Amino acid sequence: MSYCVNCGVELHESEKKCPLCDTVVLNPNTPFDETAKSAFPRLNKNNLAAQYDNKKFTALIITIILAIPVSVCLITNYGISKQLTWSMLVLAIMSLLWLVVTPLFIMKKPRVSNIILIDLIAVLLFLFIVYKYVNPPVNWYLSLAVPITLSAFTMICILAAVIRSTGGRSLTTLTVFFISLGAFIVALEVITDLYLDDHVNLLWSLIVLAPCVLLALLCLILKQKKELKDELERRFYV
């Protein structure tokens, strides 16, 4: 019996390469057996198509499960009051869940940018339905909900781009995270102040911004120290 020299996994005699790390099998005492039956099914185009079909079937099951409480609430609400009121909130919540979960199964190759865009639209639609249901005297949807949501998703997009370029292991990722977090908190207070009294008076956001900037500065300093940086990567995988 052979073992992978790279990851140590036990190898079947039919394997020329390790199925986990793709390392070539080298064992003179146990040569490769051409006639041995493979221990693992071989992937081909048909297998990949079947996997995609399974993912679509999973998305269909999720859709049906989410549709059950929606249909029950809509029928109950209309049957009692002859109009749709509170059941629209249930519809909004389930629609939000559907838009967040099912694209991962429907898309063949889901891209982070597409997933973020779909999630942004889902959140904005959910907040709009809630706003229409509550029907407040003040338009908090355009002046409060939309700016805060866009600010949050801007921060997420920046982090996603940095993680994609650095692999998520660099101190650069932490630096951008702290700066983005501080900027989002400041934007949150600005948006809230403008909504409440049309006047910006920064206070509590600066309390959060200060340590975020200092932590970002610390990450930049650590990044310049190669020995310390290598030690942190080895110990904490950052």
Rosetta constraint file for C-alpha pairs under 8 A:
AtomPair CA 1 CA 10 HARMONIC 7.36 0.50
AtomPair CA 1 CA 11 HARMONIC 6.79 0.50
AtomPair CA 1 CA 12 HARMONIC 7.05 0.50
AtomPair CA 1 CA 13 HARMONIC 7.02 0.50
AtomPair CA 1 CA 30 HARMONIC 6.90 0.50
AtomPair CA 2 CA 10 HARMONIC 6.20 0.50
AtomPair CA 2 CA 11 HARMONIC 5.29 0.50
AtomPair CA 2 CA 12 HARMONIC 7.14 0.50
AtomPair CA 2 CA 13 HARMONIC 7.38 0.50
AtomPair CA 2 CA 25 HARMONIC 7.81 0.50
AtomPair CA 2 CA 27 HARMONIC 6.61 0.50
AtomPair CA 2 CA 30 HARMONIC 6.98 0.50
AtomPair CA 3 CA 8 HARMONIC 5.44 0.50
AtomPair CA 3 CA 9 HARMONIC 5.56 0.50
AtomPair CA 3 CA 10 HARMONIC 4.59 0.50
AtomPair CA 3 CA 11 HARMONIC 5.37 0.50
AtomPair CA 4 CA 8 HARMONIC 4.56 0.50
AtomPair CA 4 CA 9 HARMONIC 5.38 0.50
AtomPair CA 4 CA 10 HARMONIC 6.58 0.50
AtomPair CA 4 CA 11 HARMONIC 6.72 0.50
AtomPair CA 4 CA 18 HARMONIC 6.29 0.50
AtomPair CA 4 CA 23 HARMONIC 7.14 0.50
AtomPair CA 4 CA 25 HARMONIC 6.60 0.50
AtomPair CA 5 CA 23 HARMONIC 7.78 0.50
AtomPair CA 5 CA 25 HARMONIC 7.84 0.50
AtomPair CA 6 CA 21 HARMONIC 7.57 0.50
AtomPair CA 6 CA 23 HARMONIC 6.82 0.50
AtomPair CA 7 CA 20 HARMONIC 7.98 0.50
AtomPair CA 7 CA 21 HARMONIC 7.06 0.50
AtomPair CA 9 CA 18 HARMONIC 7.79 0.50
AtomPair CA 9 CA 20 HARMONIC 7.93 0.50
AtomPair CA 11 CA 15 HARMONIC 6.66 0.50
AtomPair CA 11 CA 18 HARMONIC 6.83 0.50
AtomPair CA 12 CA 38 HARMONIC 7.71 0.50
AtomPair CA 12 CA 39 HARMONIC 6.54 0.50
AtomPair CA 13 CA 30 HARMONIC 7.51 0.50
AtomPair CA 13 CA 31 HARMONIC 7.71 0.50
AtomPair CA 13 CA 32 HARMONIC 6.02 0.50
AtomPair CA 13 CA 33 HARMONIC 6.10 0.50
AtomPair CA 13 CA 36 HARMONIC 6.88 0.50
AtomPair CA 14 CA 32 HARMONIC 6.25 0.50
AtomPair CA 14 CA 33 HARMONIC 5.64 0.50
AtomPair CA 14 CA 34 HARMONIC 6.77 0.50
AtomPair CA 14 CA 35 HARMONIC 7.77 0.50
AtomPair CA 14 CA 36 HARMONIC 5.25 0.50
AtomPair CA 14 CA 37 HARMONIC 6.33 0.50
AtomPair CA 14 CA 38 HARMONIC 5.37 0.50
AtomPair CA 14 CA 39 HARMONIC 7.19 0.50
AtomPair CA 15 CA 19 HARMONIC 7.76 0.50
AtomPair CA 15 CA 25 HARMONIC 7.44 0.50
AtomPair CA 15 CA 32 HARMONIC 7.10 0.50
AtomPair CA 15 CA 38 HARMONIC 7.13 0.50
AtomPair CA 16 CA 24 HARMONIC 6.13 0.50
AtomPair CA 16 CA 25 HARMONIC 5.48 0.50
AtomPair CA 16 CA 32 HARMONIC 6.65 0.50
AtomPair CA 17 CA 22 HARMONIC 5.25 0.50
AtomPair CA 17 CA 23 HARMONIC 5.33 0.50
AtomPair CA 17 CA 24 HARMONIC 4.39 0.50
AtomPair CA 17 CA 25 HARMONIC 5.28 0.50
AtomPair CA 18 CA 22 HARMONIC 4.61 0.50
AtomPair CA 18 CA 23 HARMONIC 5.13 0.50
AtomPair CA 18 CA 24 HARMONIC 6.40 0.50
AtomPair CA 18 CA 25 HARMONIC 6.66 0.50
AtomPair CA 27 CA 31 HARMONIC 6.32 0.50
AtomPair CA 43 CA 47 HARMONIC 5.65 0.50
AtomPair CA 43 CA 48 HARMONIC 7.06 0.50
AtomPair CA 44 CA 48 HARMONIC 6.35 0.50
AtomPair CA 45 CA 49 HARMONIC 6.14 0.50
AtomPair CA 46 CA 50 HARMONIC 6.14 0.50
AtomPair CA 47 CA 51 HARMONIC 6.19 0.50
AtomPair CA 48 CA 52 HARMONIC 6.32 0.50
AtomPair CA 49 CA 53 HARMONIC 6.23 0.50
AtomPair CA 50 CA 54 HARMONIC 6.17 0.50
AtomPair CA 51 CA 55 HARMONIC 6.30 0.50
AtomPair CA 52 CA 56 HARMONIC 6.28 0.50
AtomPair CA 52 CA 105 HARMONIC 7.98 0.50
AtomPair CA 52 CA 108 HARMONIC 6.81 0.50
AtomPair CA 53 CA 57 HARMONIC 6.13 0.50
AtomPair CA 54 CA 58 HARMONIC 6.15 0.50
AtomPair CA 55 CA 59 HARMONIC 6.27 0.50
AtomPair CA 55 CA 105 HARMONIC 4.99 0.50
AtomPair CA 55 CA 106 HARMONIC 6.72 0.50
AtomPair CA 56 CA 60 HARMONIC 6.23 0.50
AtomPair CA 56 CA 105 HARMONIC 5.94 0.50
AtomPair CA 56 CA 106 HARMONIC 5.55 0.50
AtomPair CA 57 CA 61 HARMONIC 6.31 0.50
AtomPair CA 58 CA 62 HARMONIC 6.26 0.50
AtomPair CA 58 CA 105 HARMONIC 7.14 0.50
AtomPair CA 59 CA 63 HARMONIC 6.14 0.50
AtomPair CA 59 CA 102 HARMONIC 5.40 0.50
AtomPair CA 59 CA 105 HARMONIC 5.82 0.50
AtomPair CA 59 CA 106 HARMONIC 6.65 0.50
AtomPair CA 60 CA 64 HARMONIC 6.27 0.50
AtomPair CA 61 CA 65 HARMONIC 6.19 0.50
AtomPair CA 62 CA 66 HARMONIC 6.16 0.50
AtomPair CA 62 CA 98 HARMONIC 7.70 0.50
AtomPair CA 62 CA 102 HARMONIC 7.44 0.50
AtomPair CA 63 CA 67 HARMONIC 6.01 0.50
AtomPair CA 63 CA 98 HARMONIC 6.85 0.50
AtomPair CA 63 CA 102 HARMONIC 7.90 0.50
AtomPair CA 64 CA 68 HARMONIC 6.38 0.50
AtomPair CA 65 CA 69 HARMONIC 7.78 0.50
AtomPair CA 66 CA 70 HARMONIC 6.87 0.50
AtomPair CA 66 CA 94 HARMONIC 6.01 0.50
AtomPair CA 66 CA 98 HARMONIC 7.39 0.50
AtomPair CA 67 CA 71 HARMONIC 6.00 0.50
AtomPair CA 67 CA 94 HARMONIC 7.67 0.50
AtomPair CA 68 CA 72 HARMONIC 6.26 0.50
AtomPair CA 69 CA 73 HARMONIC 6.03 0.50
AtomPair CA 69 CA 90 HARMONIC 7.81 0.50
AtomPair CA 70 CA 74 HARMONIC 6.07 0.50
AtomPair CA 70 CA 87 HARMONIC 7.42 0.50
AtomPair CA 70 CA 90 HARMONIC 6.18 0.50
AtomPair CA 70 CA 91 HARMONIC 5.55 0.50
AtomPair CA 70 CA 94 HARMONIC 7.20 0.50
AtomPair CA 71 CA 75 HARMONIC 6.09 0.50
AtomPair CA 72 CA 76 HARMONIC 6.02 0.50
AtomPair CA 73 CA 77 HARMONIC 5.84 0.50
AtomPair CA 73 CA 87 HARMONIC 5.38 0.50
AtomPair CA 73 CA 90 HARMONIC 7.32 0.50
AtomPair CA 74 CA 78 HARMONIC 6.09 0.50
AtomPair CA 74 CA 84 HARMONIC 6.79 0.50
AtomPair CA 74 CA 87 HARMONIC 5.32 0.50
AtomPair CA 74 CA 88 HARMONIC 7.55 0.50
AtomPair CA 75 CA 79 HARMONIC 5.79 0.50
AtomPair CA 76 CA 80 HARMONIC 6.17 0.50
AtomPair CA 77 CA 81 HARMONIC 6.10 0.50
AtomPair CA 77 CA 82 HARMONIC 7.25 0.50
AtomPair CA 77 CA 83 HARMONIC 6.83 0.50
AtomPair CA 77 CA 84 HARMONIC 5.96 0.50
AtomPair CA 77 CA 85 HARMONIC 7.06 0.50
AtomPair CA 77 CA 86 HARMONIC 7.26 0.50
AtomPair CA 77 CA 87 HARMONIC 6.10 0.50
AtomPair CA 78 CA 82 HARMONIC 4.38 0.50
AtomPair CA 78 CA 83 HARMONIC 4.78 0.50
AtomPair CA 78 CA 84 HARMONIC 5.54 0.50
AtomPair CA 79 CA 83 HARMONIC 7.90 0.50
AtomPair CA 84 CA 88 HARMONIC 6.57 0.50
AtomPair CA 85 CA 89 HARMONIC 7.89 0.50
AtomPair CA 85 CA 133 HARMONIC 7.12 0.50
AtomPair CA 86 CA 90 HARMONIC 7.20 0.50
AtomPair CA 86 CA 133 HARMONIC 7.68 0.50
AtomPair CA 87 CA 91 HARMONIC 6.33 0.50
AtomPair CA 88 CA 92 HARMONIC 6.07 0.50
AtomPair CA 88 CA 129 HARMONIC 7.45 0.50
AtomPair CA 88 CA 133 HARMONIC 7.54 0.50
AtomPair CA 89 CA 93 HARMONIC 6.20 0.50
AtomPair CA 89 CA 129 HARMONIC 7.15 0.50
AtomPair CA 89 CA 130 HARMONIC 6.50 0.50
AtomPair CA 89 CA 133 HARMONIC 7.51 0.50
AtomPair CA 90 CA 94 HARMONIC 6.18 0.50
AtomPair CA 91 CA 95 HARMONIC 5.96 0.50
AtomPair CA 92 CA 96 HARMONIC 6.13 0.50
AtomPair CA 92 CA 125 HARMONIC 7.83 0.50
AtomPair CA 92 CA 126 HARMONIC 5.35 0.50
AtomPair CA 92 CA 129 HARMONIC 6.47 0.50
AtomPair CA 92 CA 130 HARMONIC 7.66 0.50
AtomPair CA 93 CA 97 HARMONIC 6.36 0.50
AtomPair CA 93 CA 126 HARMONIC 6.85 0.50
AtomPair CA 94 CA 98 HARMONIC 6.09 0.50
AtomPair CA 95 CA 99 HARMONIC 6.13 0.50
AtomPair CA 95 CA 122 HARMONIC 7.64 0.50
AtomPair CA 95 CA 126 HARMONIC 7.82 0.50
AtomPair CA 96 CA 100 HARMONIC 6.21 0.50
AtomPair CA 96 CA 122 HARMONIC 5.40 0.50
AtomPair CA 96 CA 123 HARMONIC 6.64 0.50
AtomPair CA 96 CA 126 HARMONIC 6.36 0.50
AtomPair CA 97 CA 101 HARMONIC 6.08 0.50
AtomPair CA 98 CA 102 HARMONIC 5.65 0.50
AtomPair CA 99 CA 103 HARMONIC 6.62 0.50
AtomPair CA 99 CA 118 HARMONIC 6.83 0.50
AtomPair CA 99 CA 119 HARMONIC 6.72 0.50
AtomPair CA 99 CA 122 HARMONIC 6.11 0.50
AtomPair CA 100 CA 115 HARMONIC 7.85 0.50
AtomPair CA 100 CA 118 HARMONIC 7.29 0.50
AtomPair CA 100 CA 119 HARMONIC 5.67 0.50
AtomPair CA 100 CA 122 HARMONIC 7.32 0.50
AtomPair CA 101 CA 105 HARMONIC 7.64 0.50
AtomPair CA 102 CA 106 HARMONIC 6.12 0.50
AtomPair CA 103 CA 107 HARMONIC 5.73 0.50
AtomPair CA 103 CA 110 HARMONIC 7.48 0.50
AtomPair CA 103 CA 115 HARMONIC 7.18 0.50
AtomPair CA 104 CA 110 HARMONIC 6.23 0.50
AtomPair CA 104 CA 115 HARMONIC 7.81 0.50
AtomPair CA 110 CA 114 HARMONIC 7.04 0.50
AtomPair CA 110 CA 115 HARMONIC 6.98 0.50
AtomPair CA 111 CA 115 HARMONIC 6.30 0.50
AtomPair CA 112 CA 116 HARMONIC 6.10 0.50
AtomPair CA 112 CA 160 HARMONIC 7.59 0.50
AtomPair CA 113 CA 117 HARMONIC 6.18 0.50
AtomPair CA 113 CA 157 HARMONIC 7.60 0.50
AtomPair CA 114 CA 118 HARMONIC 6.17 0.50
AtomPair CA 115 CA 119 HARMONIC 6.12 0.50
AtomPair CA 116 CA 120 HARMONIC 6.08 0.50
AtomPair CA 116 CA 153 HARMONIC 7.64 0.50
AtomPair CA 116 CA 157 HARMONIC 7.48 0.50
AtomPair CA 117 CA 121 HARMONIC 6.31 0.50
AtomPair CA 118 CA 122 HARMONIC 6.11 0.50
AtomPair CA 119 CA 123 HARMONIC 6.14 0.50
AtomPair CA 120 CA 124 HARMONIC 6.23 0.50
AtomPair CA 120 CA 149 HARMONIC 7.67 0.50
AtomPair CA 120 CA 150 HARMONIC 7.85 0.50
AtomPair CA 120 CA 153 HARMONIC 6.95 0.50
AtomPair CA 121 CA 125 HARMONIC 6.09 0.50
AtomPair CA 122 CA 126 HARMONIC 6.11 0.50
AtomPair CA 123 CA 127 HARMONIC 6.19 0.50
AtomPair CA 123 CA 149 HARMONIC 7.83 0.50
AtomPair CA 124 CA 128 HARMONIC 6.10 0.50
AtomPair CA 124 CA 146 HARMONIC 6.89 0.50
AtomPair CA 124 CA 149 HARMONIC 7.47 0.50
AtomPair CA 125 CA 129 HARMONIC 6.23 0.50
AtomPair CA 126 CA 130 HARMONIC 6.32 0.50
AtomPair CA 127 CA 131 HARMONIC 6.03 0.50
AtomPair CA 127 CA 141 HARMONIC 7.21 0.50
AtomPair CA 127 CA 145 HARMONIC 7.20 0.50
AtomPair CA 128 CA 132 HARMONIC 6.15 0.50
AtomPair CA 128 CA 141 HARMONIC 6.67 0.50
AtomPair CA 129 CA 133 HARMONIC 6.10 0.50
AtomPair CA 130 CA 134 HARMONIC 6.13 0.50
AtomPair CA 131 CA 135 HARMONIC 5.82 0.50
AtomPair CA 131 CA 136 HARMONIC 7.32 0.50
AtomPair CA 131 CA 140 HARMONIC 7.79 0.50
AtomPair CA 131 CA 141 HARMONIC 6.42 0.50
AtomPair CA 136 CA 140 HARMONIC 7.99 0.50
AtomPair CA 139 CA 143 HARMONIC 6.62 0.50
AtomPair CA 140 CA 144 HARMONIC 5.04 0.50
AtomPair CA 140 CA 145 HARMONIC 6.33 0.50
AtomPair CA 140 CA 195 HARMONIC 7.73 0.50
AtomPair CA 141 CA 145 HARMONIC 4.77 0.50
AtomPair CA 141 CA 146 HARMONIC 6.05 0.50
AtomPair CA 142 CA 146 HARMONIC 5.37 0.50
AtomPair CA 142 CA 147 HARMONIC 7.27 0.50
AtomPair CA 143 CA 147 HARMONIC 6.74 0.50
AtomPair CA 143 CA 191 HARMONIC 7.77 0.50
AtomPair CA 143 CA 195 HARMONIC 6.32 0.50
AtomPair CA 144 CA 148 HARMONIC 6.24 0.50
AtomPair CA 144 CA 191 HARMONIC 6.51 0.50
AtomPair CA 144 CA 192 HARMONIC 6.85 0.50
AtomPair CA 144 CA 195 HARMONIC 6.41 0.50
AtomPair CA 145 CA 149 HARMONIC 6.04 0.50
AtomPair CA 146 CA 150 HARMONIC 6.06 0.50
AtomPair CA 147 CA 151 HARMONIC 6.06 0.50
AtomPair CA 147 CA 191 HARMONIC 7.08 0.50
AtomPair CA 148 CA 152 HARMONIC 6.18 0.50
AtomPair CA 148 CA 187 HARMONIC 7.82 0.50
AtomPair CA 148 CA 188 HARMONIC 6.33 0.50
AtomPair CA 148 CA 191 HARMONIC 7.17 0.50
AtomPair CA 149 CA 153 HARMONIC 6.20 0.50
AtomPair CA 150 CA 154 HARMONIC 5.99 0.50
AtomPair CA 151 CA 155 HARMONIC 6.41 0.50
AtomPair CA 151 CA 184 HARMONIC 6.38 0.50
AtomPair CA 151 CA 187 HARMONIC 7.26 0.50
AtomPair CA 151 CA 188 HARMONIC 7.96 0.50
AtomPair CA 152 CA 156 HARMONIC 6.38 0.50
AtomPair CA 152 CA 184 HARMONIC 6.72 0.50
AtomPair CA 153 CA 157 HARMONIC 6.05 0.50
AtomPair CA 154 CA 158 HARMONIC 6.27 0.50
AtomPair CA 155 CA 159 HARMONIC 6.27 0.50
AtomPair CA 155 CA 180 HARMONIC 5.77 0.50
AtomPair CA 155 CA 181 HARMONIC 7.34 0.50
AtomPair CA 155 CA 184 HARMONIC 7.02 0.50
AtomPair CA 156 CA 160 HARMONIC 6.04 0.50
AtomPair CA 157 CA 161 HARMONIC 6.16 0.50
AtomPair CA 158 CA 162 HARMONIC 6.28 0.50
AtomPair CA 158 CA 180 HARMONIC 7.90 0.50
AtomPair CA 159 CA 163 HARMONIC 6.03 0.50
AtomPair CA 159 CA 173 HARMONIC 7.25 0.50
AtomPair CA 159 CA 176 HARMONIC 6.95 0.50
AtomPair CA 159 CA 177 HARMONIC 6.49 0.50
AtomPair CA 160 CA 164 HARMONIC 6.05 0.50
AtomPair CA 161 CA 165 HARMONIC 6.28 0.50
AtomPair CA 162 CA 166 HARMONIC 6.02 0.50
AtomPair CA 162 CA 167 HARMONIC 7.97 0.50
AtomPair CA 162 CA 168 HARMONIC 7.51 0.50
AtomPair CA 162 CA 172 HARMONIC 7.87 0.50
AtomPair CA 162 CA 173 HARMONIC 6.12 0.50
AtomPair CA 162 CA 176 HARMONIC 7.67 0.50
AtomPair CA 163 CA 167 HARMONIC 5.17 0.50
AtomPair CA 163 CA 168 HARMONIC 4.43 0.50
AtomPair CA 163 CA 169 HARMONIC 7.93 0.50
AtomPair CA 163 CA 173 HARMONIC 6.28 0.50
AtomPair CA 164 CA 168 HARMONIC 7.01 0.50
AtomPair CA 166 CA 170 HARMONIC 6.02 0.50
AtomPair CA 166 CA 172 HARMONIC 7.75 0.50
AtomPair CA 166 CA 173 HARMONIC 7.28 0.50
AtomPair CA 168 CA 173 HARMONIC 6.13 0.50
AtomPair CA 168 CA 238 HARMONIC 7.48 0.50
AtomPair CA 169 CA 173 HARMONIC 7.22 0.50
AtomPair CA 169 CA 233 HARMONIC 7.71 0.50
AtomPair CA 169 CA 237 HARMONIC 6.61 0.50
AtomPair CA 169 CA 238 HARMONIC 4.43 0.50
AtomPair CA 170 CA 174 HARMONIC 7.40 0.50
AtomPair CA 170 CA 238 HARMONIC 5.83 0.50
AtomPair CA 171 CA 175 HARMONIC 6.26 0.50
AtomPair CA 171 CA 219 HARMONIC 5.92 0.50
AtomPair CA 171 CA 220 HARMONIC 7.33 0.50
AtomPair CA 171 CA 222 HARMONIC 7.94 0.50
AtomPair CA 171 CA 223 HARMONIC 6.34 0.50
AtomPair CA 171 CA 238 HARMONIC 6.55 0.50
AtomPair CA 172 CA 176 HARMONIC 6.18 0.50
AtomPair CA 172 CA 219 HARMONIC 7.37 0.50
AtomPair CA 172 CA 220 HARMONIC 7.39 0.50
AtomPair CA 172 CA 223 HARMONIC 7.89 0.50
AtomPair CA 173 CA 177 HARMONIC 6.07 0.50
AtomPair CA 174 CA 178 HARMONIC 6.22 0.50
AtomPair CA 174 CA 216 HARMONIC 7.03 0.50
AtomPair CA 174 CA 219 HARMONIC 6.96 0.50
AtomPair CA 175 CA 179 HARMONIC 6.30 0.50
AtomPair CA 175 CA 215 HARMONIC 7.45 0.50
AtomPair CA 175 CA 216 HARMONIC 4.41 0.50
AtomPair CA 175 CA 217 HARMONIC 7.37 0.50
AtomPair CA 175 CA 219 HARMONIC 5.84 0.50
AtomPair CA 175 CA 220 HARMONIC 6.89 0.50
AtomPair CA 176 CA 180 HARMONIC 5.86 0.50
AtomPair CA 176 CA 216 HARMONIC 7.31 0.50
AtomPair CA 177 CA 181 HARMONIC 5.96 0.50
AtomPair CA 178 CA 182 HARMONIC 6.15 0.50
AtomPair CA 178 CA 212 HARMONIC 4.97 0.50
AtomPair CA 178 CA 213 HARMONIC 6.71 0.50
AtomPair CA 178 CA 215 HARMONIC 6.81 0.50
AtomPair CA 178 CA 216 HARMONIC 5.66 0.50
AtomPair CA 179 CA 183 HARMONIC 6.15 0.50
AtomPair CA 179 CA 212 HARMONIC 6.22 0.50
AtomPair CA 179 CA 213 HARMONIC 6.14 0.50
AtomPair CA 179 CA 216 HARMONIC 6.45 0.50
AtomPair CA 180 CA 184 HARMONIC 6.03 0.50
AtomPair CA 181 CA 185 HARMONIC 6.26 0.50
AtomPair CA 181 CA 209 HARMONIC 7.91 0.50
AtomPair CA 181 CA 212 HARMONIC 7.28 0.50
AtomPair CA 182 CA 186 HARMONIC 6.34 0.50
AtomPair CA 182 CA 205 HARMONIC 7.69 0.50
AtomPair CA 182 CA 208 HARMONIC 6.43 0.50
AtomPair CA 182 CA 209 HARMONIC 4.46 0.50
AtomPair CA 182 CA 210 HARMONIC 7.86 0.50
AtomPair CA 182 CA 212 HARMONIC 5.72 0.50
AtomPair CA 182 CA 213 HARMONIC 7.26 0.50
AtomPair CA 183 CA 187 HARMONIC 6.16 0.50
AtomPair CA 183 CA 209 HARMONIC 7.18 0.50
AtomPair CA 184 CA 188 HARMONIC 6.02 0.50
AtomPair CA 185 CA 189 HARMONIC 6.40 0.50
AtomPair CA 185 CA 205 HARMONIC 5.52 0.50
AtomPair CA 185 CA 208 HARMONIC 7.26 0.50
AtomPair CA 185 CA 209 HARMONIC 7.27 0.50
AtomPair CA 186 CA 190 HARMONIC 6.26 0.50
AtomPair CA 186 CA 202 HARMONIC 7.60 0.50
AtomPair CA 186 CA 205 HARMONIC 5.02 0.50
AtomPair CA 186 CA 206 HARMONIC 6.92 0.50
AtomPair CA 186 CA 209 HARMONIC 7.25 0.50
AtomPair CA 187 CA 191 HARMONIC 6.06 0.50
AtomPair CA 188 CA 192 HARMONIC 6.09 0.50
AtomPair CA 188 CA 205 HARMONIC 7.95 0.50
AtomPair CA 189 CA 193 HARMONIC 5.94 0.50
AtomPair CA 189 CA 200 HARMONIC 7.96 0.50
AtomPair CA 189 CA 202 HARMONIC 6.83 0.50
AtomPair CA 189 CA 204 HARMONIC 7.84 0.50
AtomPair CA 189 CA 205 HARMONIC 6.25 0.50
AtomPair CA 190 CA 194 HARMONIC 6.17 0.50
AtomPair CA 190 CA 200 HARMONIC 5.78 0.50
AtomPair CA 190 CA 201 HARMONIC 7.68 0.50
AtomPair CA 190 CA 202 HARMONIC 7.16 0.50
AtomPair CA 191 CA 195 HARMONIC 6.18 0.50
AtomPair CA 192 CA 196 HARMONIC 6.16 0.50
AtomPair CA 193 CA 197 HARMONIC 6.04 0.50
AtomPair CA 193 CA 198 HARMONIC 6.31 0.50
AtomPair CA 193 CA 199 HARMONIC 5.83 0.50
AtomPair CA 193 CA 200 HARMONIC 5.26 0.50
AtomPair CA 193 CA 201 HARMONIC 7.00 0.50
AtomPair CA 194 CA 198 HARMONIC 4.00 0.50
AtomPair CA 194 CA 199 HARMONIC 5.39 0.50
AtomPair CA 194 CA 200 HARMONIC 6.15 0.50
AtomPair CA 202 CA 206 HARMONIC 6.66 0.50
AtomPair CA 203 CA 207 HARMONIC 6.85 0.50
AtomPair CA 204 CA 208 HARMONIC 6.77 0.50
AtomPair CA 205 CA 209 HARMONIC 6.02 0.50
AtomPair CA 206 CA 210 HARMONIC 5.98 0.50
AtomPair CA 207 CA 211 HARMONIC 7.41 0.50
AtomPair CA 208 CA 212 HARMONIC 6.50 0.50
AtomPair CA 209 CA 213 HARMONIC 6.12 0.50
AtomPair CA 210 CA 214 HARMONIC 6.32 0.50
AtomPair CA 211 CA 215 HARMONIC 5.96 0.50
AtomPair CA 212 CA 216 HARMONIC 6.12 0.50
AtomPair CA 213 CA 217 HARMONIC 6.11 0.50
AtomPair CA 214 CA 218 HARMONIC 6.13 0.50
AtomPair CA 215 CA 219 HARMONIC 6.27 0.50
AtomPair CA 216 CA 220 HARMONIC 6.37 0.50
AtomPair CA 217 CA 221 HARMONIC 6.27 0.50
AtomPair CA 218 CA 222 HARMONIC 6.15 0.50
AtomPair CA 219 CA 223 HARMONIC 6.06 0.50
AtomPair CA 220 CA 224 HARMONIC 6.59 0.50
AtomPair CA 221 CA 225 HARMONIC 6.83 0.50
AtomPair CA 222 CA 226 HARMONIC 7.73 0.50
AtomPair CA 222 CA 228 HARMONIC 6.72 0.50
AtomPair CA 222 CA 229 HARMONIC 5.98 0.50
AtomPair CA 223 CA 229 HARMONIC 5.79 0.50
AtomPair CA 224 CA 229 HARMONIC 7.70 0.50
AtomPair CA 225 CA 229 HARMONIC 5.90 0.50
AtomPair CA 226 CA 230 HARMONIC 6.02 0.50
AtomPair CA 227 CA 231 HARMONIC 6.25 0.50
AtomPair CA 228 CA 232 HARMONIC 6.20 0.50
AtomPair CA 229 CA 233 HARMONIC 6.20 0.50
AtomPair CA 230 CA 234 HARMONIC 6.12 0.50
AtomPair CA 231 CA 235 HARMONIC 6.14 0.50
AtomPair CA 232 CA 236 HARMONIC 5.56 0.50
AtomPair CA 232 CA 237 HARMONIC 6.91 0.50
AtomPair CA 232 CA 238 HARMONIC 6.71 0.50
AtomPair CA 233 CA 237 HARMONIC 4.42 0.50
AtomPair CA 233 CA 238 HARMONIC 4.85 0.50
AtomPair CA 234 CA 238 HARMONIC 7.98 0.50
